[in-house]
Amino acid sequence: MSLLFDKIKANKQLVIVDAEIGEKNRLKDILFDLSEIDSGKQLVFLYVSNSVYDVGIYFSLFSVQHLVVLLNVNLHIDFKKKLEADYQPDIVYDPSRNLISDYGAKEFHSINGTIQLHLLKKKIGRKFNHKIKVLLSTSGTTGSPKFVKLSETNLLANTESIVDYLPIVSEDVTPLNLPIFYSYGLSVLHTNAINGGQIICNVPDILQRKFWKQFEQFGFTSIAGVPYVYEMLNRIGFRKKAYPSLKYFHQAGGNLNVEMKKLYQEYAKENQVEFYVMYGQTEATARISFVEPKMLDQKISSIGKEIKNGIFSLDNETGELCYTGPNVFGGYASNVSDLANWEQIDVLKTGDLAKKDADEYYYITGRLKRFVKIFGNRINLDDLESLLKNKFTGTPFACTNYHDKAVIISVIDEVDDKLIKQFLQDKLKIHPSVIKIQYVADFPLSNNGKLNYSKLVEVYES
């Protein structure tokens, strides 16, 4: 059995609500009988969109021993097929497809309803490490085959550490407005399933008017958002209105600029609610630090202090932020053979440069890794380059993060801007407004002969 699932089952106040029809379900109502497929540890792909059925099948898998891979149901079909060819999952849940080649469809039932699972026709003999419970993609958009390996210990430890500081109680009404294939969204589900009351599924995008009608209808007590969400909420007038049911709101998934934080902190004080600013890493399951609301005025640009049972340190040579704790992952999986192993990582190198002040609060000063977070999506820039080079054969591309606000695509040969933007919108759902294209004569190189990405940013800004 699962310790995490046991704690969720022990929460007698937990109710799962379908926002579309207002239907309320107890946990037992949404669980599927999977006894028919509970034979040995199997690899399960779940393509999800935060419906009640999605939450039901995810929780159901915690009562059995399978290894769960959480993926975006809207992932491009080409990426789905590539991932399935690479990993050959034993079981696939994808509400967007009725048929999958080499798989047979079978219905499974709960009190709430019926879903279809696709079962691999030809069984493959392979062993998966017993510690690995969940895989989360390092990129929710590009369909990268690289996953973060998480154990149930990781998931439970992180959940309990977050519950230790967030005021989650049984009277709460929490919208599941972040996708559960994203570590931040998954942690919202776990923490509220253990300590909360009502979890509202099937909510529309937080920027749609319908979401705010549901906010009033159900009386949401909290909301979660990445920086882009809060920037857009500011534009559509969130701060001009009071929300009687709102207790607190929180932000992670990238750095919200200081001026915007100040505006929301002021709003929080005026309306007697709390604003939590947090920092996290998928490799550490989810959130690993936070700023207490009472300290936000003084530490407005900080990522705060570590969560309970976590320890920050700074690399003496590089200044890279490092983290130690029971929520640190067991290494990456780039292919199915990697699922046989669990790598015990004592110190997680976050890829972010940081400093700390005299009060032991930490501040991010830069980024080492080749990732960009836009609209909450974590995009691997190396994957992006490969996609472009494969599409526009022979054309050199270099992709650079621009302050987590945009991607600069540097091109040597002449290519129609519209073709590049349309391709990325169709393939990765990246909005053209965050794609900045510049044409250069040559790519600048560093002393060791590698491409100098920082110089390309300087060229763009010049």
TISE-134674 format. One line per 10 residues: for each residue x, y, z of C-alpha. Coordinates in steps of 0.2 Angstrom, whole numbers, padded with zeros to 4 digits. Layout:
BEGIN
X Y Z ~ ...
END
This chain:
BEGIN
0000 0000 0000 ~ 0005 0018 -0002 ~ 0008 0030 0013 ~ 0003 0045 0003 ~ -0013 0037 -0003 ~ -0017 0031 0015 ~ -0015 0049 0021 ~ -0027 0055 0007 ~ -0039 0041 0012 ~ -0038 0047 0030
-0045 0064 0025 ~ -0063 0062 0028 ~ -0067 0080 0023 ~ -0060 0077 0005 ~ -0073 0081 -0009 ~ -0069 0081 -0027 ~ -0080 0092 -0037 ~ -0083 0093 -0056 ~ -0085 0112 -0059 ~ -0094 0109 -0076
-0109 0100 -0068 ~ -0107 0104 -0049 ~ -0106 0086 -0045 ~ -0098 0082 -0028 ~ -0088 0065 -0026 ~ -0080 0057 -0011 ~ -0063 0049 -0014 ~ -0071 0031 -0016 ~ -0083 0037 -0029 ~ -0069 0042 -0041
-0057 0027 -0039 ~ -0056 0014 -0052 ~ -0055 -0005 -0049 ~ -0038 -0009 -0057 ~ -0037 -0027 -0049 ~ -0037 -0034 -0067 ~ -0021 -0026 -0071 ~ -0012 -0027 -0054 ~ 0001 -0040 -0059 ~ 0019 -0034 -0056
0025 -0016 -0058 ~ 0020 -0009 -0075 ~ 0023 0007 -0084 ~ 0008 0018 -0086 ~ 0007 0034 -0097 ~ -0007 0046 -0091 ~ -0011 0060 -0103 ~ -0021 0072 -0091 ~ -0031 0088 -0091 ~ -0037 0089 -0073
-0054 0081 -0075 ~ -0062 0071 -0061 ~ -0058 0056 -0071 ~ -0040 0061 -0072 ~ -0038 0063 -0054 ~ -0047 0047 -0051 ~ -0036 0036 -0061 ~ -0021 0045 -0054 ~ -0026 0042 -0036 ~ -0031 0024 -0041
-0014 0020 -0047 ~ -0007 0024 -0029 ~ -0016 0009 -0022 ~ -0006 -0003 -0034 ~ 0012 -0004 -0038 ~ 0013 0003 -0055 ~ 0025 0017 -0061 ~ 0015 0033 -0067 ~ 0021 0045 -0080 ~ 0011 0061 -0080
0009 0070 -0097 ~ -0001 0084 -0105 ~ -0016 0077 -0115 ~ -0013 0091 -0127 ~ 0004 0086 -0131 ~ 0006 0085 -0150 ~ 0002 0068 -0157 ~ 0020 0067 -0165 ~ 0028 0068 -0148 ~ 0015 0056 -0140
0020 0043 -0153 ~ 0039 0046 -0151 ~ 0038 0044 -0132 ~ 0027 0028 -0134 ~ 0039 0021 -0146 ~ 0054 0025 -0135 ~ 0046 0019 -0118 ~ 0033 0006 -0124 ~ 0022 0009 -0109 ~ 0012 -0006 -0104
-0004 0005 -0101 ~ -0009 0021 -0109 ~ -0023 0033 -0103 ~ -0027 0046 -0116 ~ -0045 0053 -0117 ~ -0041 0061 -0134 ~ -0038 0045 -0143 ~ -0050 0030 -0146 ~ -0037 0019 -0154 ~ -0018 0017 -0152
-0008 0006 -0163 ~ -0002 -0010 -0154 ~ -0014 -0007 -0140 ~ -0031 -0015 -0135 ~ -0044 -0004 -0127 ~ -0053 -0009 -0111 ~ -0065 -0001 -0100 ~ -0063 0002 -0081 ~ -0076 0008 -0069 ~ -0079 0018 -0054
-0095 0024 -0045 ~ -0093 0040 -0054 ~ -0091 0034 -0072 ~ -0080 0024 -0085 ~ -0064 0027 -0093 ~ -0054 0018 -0107 ~ -0036 0011 -0104 ~ -0026 0005 -0118 ~ -0016 -0011 -0114 ~ -0001 -0016 -0124
-0005 -0032 -0133 ~ 0013 -0039 -0133 ~ 0019 -0040 -0115 ~ 0037 -0035 -0113 ~ 0048 -0043 -0099 ~ 0057 -0029 -0090 ~ 0060 -0024 -0072 ~ 0057 -0006 -0065 ~ 0065 0000 -0049 ~ 0054 -0002 -0034
0057 0016 -0028 ~ 0051 0025 -0044 ~ 0033 0030 -0042 ~ 0030 0045 -0053 ~ 0039 0052 -0069 ~ 0038 0071 -0073 ~ 0044 0078 -0089 ~ 0058 0090 -0089 ~ 0048 0099 -0103 ~ 0029 0100 -0103
0030 0107 -0121 ~ 0043 0099 -0132 ~ 0039 0081 -0128 ~ 0057 0078 -0122 ~ 0060 0059 -0117 ~ 0070 0065 -0102 ~ 0060 0063 -0086 ~ 0063 0066 -0067 ~ 0061 0050 -0057 ~ 0052 0053 -0041
0048 0041 -0027 ~ 0034 0040 -0015 ~ 0045 0046 -0001 ~ 0049 0061 -0012 ~ 0031 0065 -0015 ~ 0025 0062 0003 ~ 0040 0072 0011 ~ 0037 0087 0000 ~ 0018 0086 0002 ~ 0020 0086 0021
0033 0100 0021 ~ 0022 0112 0011 ~ 0007 0108 0022 ~ 0018 0113 0036 ~ 0018 0131 0030 ~ 0003 0134 0019 ~ -0014 0136 0029 ~ -0023 0122 0021 ~ -0038 0116 0031 ~ -0054 0106 0029
-0065 0121 0025 ~ -0055 0125 0010 ~ -0062 0126 -0008 ~ -0047 0124 -0020 ~ -0048 0126 -0039 ~ -0036 0114 -0048 ~ -0031 0128 -0060 ~ -0013 0121 -0063 ~ -0010 0105 -0073 ~ -0006 0090 -0062
0008 0085 -0075 ~ 0017 0100 -0069 ~ 0026 0098 -0052 ~ 0018 0114 -0045 ~ 0001 0108 -0050 ~ 0003 0091 -0043 ~ 0009 0098 -0026 ~ -0007 0108 -0025 ~ -0017 0092 -0028 ~ -0007 0082 -0015
-0007 0095 -0001 ~ -0026 0099 -0003 ~ -0030 0080 -0004 ~ -0021 0077 0012 ~ -0027 0092 0022 ~ -0040 0102 0012 ~ -0058 0100 0009 ~ -0066 0103 -0008 ~ -0054 0101 -0024 ~ -0063 0109 -0039
-0058 0100 -0055 ~ -0063 0104 -0073 ~ -0060 0123 -0070 ~ -0057 0134 -0086 ~ -0041 0144 -0088 ~ -0039 0156 -0074 ~ -0039 0171 -0086 ~ -0056 0167 -0093 ~ -0071 0175 -0087 ~ -0080 0159 -0083
-0066 0155 -0070 ~ -0071 0170 -0060 ~ -0089 0166 -0061 ~ -0085 0149 -0054 ~ -0074 0158 -0041 ~ -0090 0166 -0034 ~ -0101 0151 -0037 ~ -0090 0139 -0027 ~ -0081 0152 -0015 ~ -0063 0148 -0019
-0052 0150 -0004 ~ -0035 0150 -0013 ~ -0027 0152 -0031 ~ -0010 0146 -0037 ~ -0001 0154 -0052 ~ 0015 0156 -0061 ~ 0022 0174 -0065 ~ 0013 0176 -0081 ~ -0004 0172 -0073 ~ -0001 0186 -0060
0005 0198 -0074 ~ -0011 0195 -0084 ~ -0022 0195 -0069 ~ -0015 0212 -0065 ~ -0020 0218 -0083 ~ -0038 0211 -0082 ~ -0041 0220 -0065 ~ -0039 0207 -0052 ~ -0033 0219 -0039 ~ -0048 0231 -0042
-0060 0219 -0033 ~ -0061 0210 -0016 ~ -0065 0191 -0015 ~ -0073 0188 0002 ~ -0070 0169 0001 ~ -0051 0171 -0003 ~ -0039 0167 0011 ~ -0022 0167 0002 ~ -0014 0165 -0015 ~ 0003 0159 -0020
0016 0160 -0034 ~ 0030 0149 -0040 ~ 0036 0143 -0057 ~ 0048 0157 -0060 ~ 0053 0174 -0054 ~ 0038 0187 -0053 ~ 0046 0204 -0055 ~ 0048 0214 -0039 ~ 0036 0228 -0044 ~ 0022 0216 -0047
0026 0207 -0031 ~ 0024 0224 -0022 ~ 0007 0227 -0030 ~ 0000 0210 -0025 ~ 0008 0211 -0007 ~ -0001 0228 -0005 ~ -0017 0220 -0012 ~ -0015 0206 0001 ~ -0013 0218 0016 ~ -0028 0229 0010
-0039 0214 0009 ~ -0033 0204 0024 ~ -0027 0189 0014 ~ -0010 0181 0013 ~ 0002 0181 -0002 ~ 0015 0167 -0003 ~ 0030 0168 -0014 ~ 0039 0152 -0017 ~ 0053 0143 -0027 ~ 0054 0126 -0033
0062 0113 -0044 ~ 0054 0098 -0052 ~ 0070 0088 -0047 ~ 0065 0092 -0029 ~ 0047 0086 -0032 ~ 0040 0103 -0031 ~ 0042 0118 -0019 ~ 0058 0120 -0009 ~ 0057 0137 -0002 ~ 0045 0151 0003
0044 0169 0010 ~ 0032 0170 0025 ~ 0019 0183 0020 ~ 0024 0194 0036 ~ 0042 0195 0029 ~ 0038 0199 0011 ~ 0039 0218 0013 ~ 0057 0216 0019 ~ 0062 0202 0008 ~ 0052 0206 -0008
0065 0200 -0020 ~ 0070 0184 -0011 ~ 0065 0166 -0014 ~ 0064 0164 0005 ~ 0071 0151 0016 ~ 0070 0132 0014 ~ 0055 0121 0018 ~ 0054 0110 0033 ~ 0068 0096 0032 ~ 0077 0105 0017
0094 0113 0017 ~ 0101 0126 0005 ~ 0119 0129 0002 ~ 0130 0138 -0011 ~ 0143 0130 -0021 ~ 0160 0138 -0016 ~ 0166 0140 -0034 ~ 0151 0144 -0044 ~ 0139 0152 -0032 ~ 0126 0139 -0038
0111 0136 -0027 ~ 0111 0118 -0020 ~ 0098 0109 -0010 ~ 0097 0094 0001 ~ 0082 0085 0007 ~ 0071 0070 0007 ~ 0061 0076 -0008 ~ 0076 0076 -0020 ~ 0074 0065 -0035 ~ 0082 0049 -0040
0090 0054 -0056 ~ 0084 0057 -0074 ~ 0077 0044 -0086 ~ 0081 0047 -0104 ~ 0076 0030 -0110 ~ 0066 0015 -0103 ~ 0082 0006 -0097 ~ 0085 0020 -0085 ~ 0069 0015 -0076 ~ 0078 0000 -0069
0089 0011 -0058 ~ 0087 0023 -0044 ~ 0102 0036 -0041 ~ 0103 0042 -0023 ~ 0107 0061 -0025 ~ 0113 0069 -0009 ~ 0114 0086 -0016 ~ 0103 0094 -0029 ~ 0112 0107 -0040 ~ 0098 0118 -0045
0106 0127 -0060 ~ 0102 0144 -0052 ~ 0115 0156 -0046 ~ 0111 0163 -0029 ~ 0116 0173 -0014 ~ 0110 0174 0004 ~ 0108 0189 0016 ~ 0113 0190 0034 ~ 0095 0183 0039 ~ 0098 0167 0029
0086 0172 0015 ~ 0091 0167 -0002 ~ 0090 0177 -0019 ~ 0092 0171 -0036 ~ 0105 0181 -0046 ~ 0105 0171 -0063 ~ 0103 0154 -0071 ~ 0115 0141 -0077 ~ 0103 0128 -0085 ~ 0097 0129 -0103
0079 0131 -0099 ~ 0066 0145 -0100 ~ 0050 0146 -0091 ~ 0036 0154 -0101 ~ 0018 0154 -0096 ~ 0022 0141 -0083 ~ 0029 0129 -0096 ~ 0047 0123 -0094 ~ 0055 0123 -0111 ~ 0072 0115 -0115
0081 0126 -0127 ~ 0092 0113 -0134 ~ 0076 0103 -0138 ~ 0070 0118 -0147 ~ 0085 0121 -0157 ~ 0085 0103 -0163 ~ 0067 0104 -0168 ~ 0070 0120 -0178 ~ 0086 0112 -0186 ~ 0076 0097 -0191
0062 0107 -0198 ~ 0072 0119 -0208 ~ 0086 0108 -0213 ~ 0103 0116 -0215 ~ 0099 0132 -0206 ~ 0109 0136 -0191 ~ 0098 0141 -0176 ~ 0103 0146 -0158 ~ 0089 0148 -0145 ~ 0092 0159 -0129
0082 0163 -0114 ~ 0077 0181 -0113 ~ 0074 0185 -0095 ~ 0060 0171 -0094 ~ 0049 0183 -0104 ~ 0053 0176 -0122 ~ 0064 0165 -0132 ~ 0077 0174 -0144 ~ 0080 0163 -0159 ~ 0095 0168 -0168
0097 0163 -0187 ~ 0111 0164 -0199 ~ 0102 0160 -0215 ~ 0086 0170 -0221 ~ 0070 0161 -0215 ~ 0053 0169 -0215 ~ 0049 0174 -0198 ~ 0031 0169 -0200 ~ 0036 0151 -0204 ~ 0046 0149 -0189
0033 0156 -0177 ~ 0019 0146 -0185 ~ 0029 0130 -0184 ~ 0032 0133 -0165 ~ 0014 0138 -0162 ~ 0008 0122 -0171 ~ 0021 0110 -0164 ~ 0023 0117 -0146 ~ 0009 0129 -0143 ~ 0021 0143 -0140
0013 0160 -0143 ~ 0021 0170 -0157 ~ 0022 0185 -0146 ~ 0036 0177 -0135 ~ 0046 0172 -0150 ~ 0059 0185 -0154 ~ 0069 0182 -0170 ~ 0086 0190 -0175 ~ 0097 0187 -0190 ~ 0116 0187 -0187
0131 0185 -0199 ~ 0139 0172 -0187 ~ 0137 0165 -0170 ~ 0149 0171 -0157 ~ 0159 0158 -0148 ~ 0167 0157 -0131 ~ 0186 0154 -0128 ~ 0183 0135 -0128 ~ 0174 0135 -0145 ~ 0157 0133 -0138
0142 0145 -0144 ~ 0141 0160 -0133 ~ 0123 0162 -0129 ~ 0125 0177 -0118 ~ 0133 0187 -0132 ~ 0118 0183 -0143 ~ 0107 0191 -0130 ~ 0119 0206 -0130 ~ 0117 0207 -0149 ~ 0098 0207 -0147
0098 0221 -0134 ~ 0110 0232 -0144
END
